[in-house]
Amino acid sequence: MWNKLLVIALLMSIVFVQAAYAELDFDTELSSDEEATIDEILEPVMKVYRFIKYAATVVGVLMLVLAETMHKKNGQRIQQWVLLLD
């Protein structure tokens, strides 16, 4: 039992020591090649981000149009729904 805990503690300490010595220096400037590589890696992520952003905008506009249509069609009834939500 204690042997297993000692081995686990030793392995965890090795990982933490490596993480402490592997600190990054954020003060250095990136070269143009490094920036191009990072941009190339992040290109698919940015495509997904833009798609989600525009999809959320379209859904929001459709919800506003639907709410306005319900308000014009029902008139007073929409105010009753709003009061029930409060």
C-alpha positions as CSV (number, residue, x, y, z in Angstrom):
1,M,0.0,0.0,0.0
2,W,2.7,2.5,1.1
3,N,4.9,1.4,-1.8
4,K,2.2,2.4,-4.3
5,L,1.6,5.8,-2.7
6,L,5.3,6.4,-2.7
7,V,5.6,5.6,-6.4
8,I,2.6,7.8,-7.2
9,A,4.1,10.7,-5.1
10,L,7.4,10.3,-6.9
11,L,5.8,10.3,-10.3
12,M,3.7,13.4,-9.5
13,S,6.8,15.2,-8.1
14,I,8.7,14.5,-11.4
15,V,5.8,15.9,-13.4
16,F,5.6,19.1,-11.2
17,V,9.4,19.6,-11.3
18,Q,9.4,19.4,-15.1
19,A,6.5,21.8,-15.3
20,A,8.4,24.3,-13.1
21,Y,11.5,24.1,-15.2
22,A,9.6,24.4,-18.5
23,E,8.3,27.9,-17.9
24,L,7.6,30.0,-21.0
25,D,9.1,33.3,-21.7
26,F,6.3,35.6,-23.0
27,D,8.5,38.6,-23.4
28,T,10.1,37.3,-26.6
29,E,8.6,38.5,-29.9
30,L,7.5,35.9,-32.4
31,S,9.1,35.7,-35.8
32,S,7.0,36.0,-38.9
33,D,7.4,32.3,-39.6
34,E,6.1,31.5,-36.1
35,E,3.2,33.9,-36.5
36,A,2.3,32.3,-39.9
37,T,2.5,28.8,-38.3
38,I,0.2,29.9,-35.5
39,D,-2.3,31.5,-37.9
40,E,-2.3,28.3,-40.0
41,I,-3.0,26.2,-36.9
42,L,-5.8,28.5,-35.7
43,E,-7.5,28.9,-39.1
44,P,-10.0,26.0,-38.6
45,V,-10.7,27.2,-35.1
46,M,-11.5,30.7,-36.4
47,K,-13.8,29.3,-39.1
48,V,-15.8,27.4,-36.5
49,Y,-15.9,30.5,-34.3
50,R,-17.1,32.7,-37.2
51,F,-19.8,30.2,-38.1
52,I,-21.1,30.0,-34.5
53,K,-21.0,33.8,-34.2
54,Y,-23.0,34.3,-37.4
55,A,-25.4,31.4,-36.7
56,A,-26.1,32.9,-33.3
57,T,-26.8,36.3,-34.9
58,V,-29.2,34.7,-37.4
59,V,-31.0,32.8,-34.7
60,G,-31.3,36.0,-32.6
61,V,-32.8,37.9,-35.6
62,L,-35.2,35.2,-36.3
63,M,-36.3,35.1,-32.7
64,L,-36.9,38.9,-32.8
65,V,-38.9,38.6,-36.0
66,L,-41.0,35.8,-34.4
67,A,-41.6,37.8,-31.2
68,E,-42.6,40.8,-33.2
69,T,-44.9,38.7,-35.4
70,M,-46.5,37.2,-32.3
71,H,-46.9,40.7,-30.8
72,K,-48.6,42.0,-33.9
73,K,-50.8,39.0,-34.3
74,N,-51.9,38.6,-30.6
75,G,-51.6,42.1,-29.3
76,Q,-52.5,42.1,-25.6
77,R,-51.7,38.5,-25.1
78,I,-48.0,38.9,-25.4
79,Q,-48.0,41.3,-22.5
80,Q,-49.7,38.7,-20.3
81,W,-46.8,36.2,-21.2
82,V,-44.2,38.8,-20.2
83,L,-46.0,39.4,-16.9
84,L,-46.1,35.7,-16.2
85,L,-42.3,35.4,-16.7
86,D,-41.6,38.2,-14.2
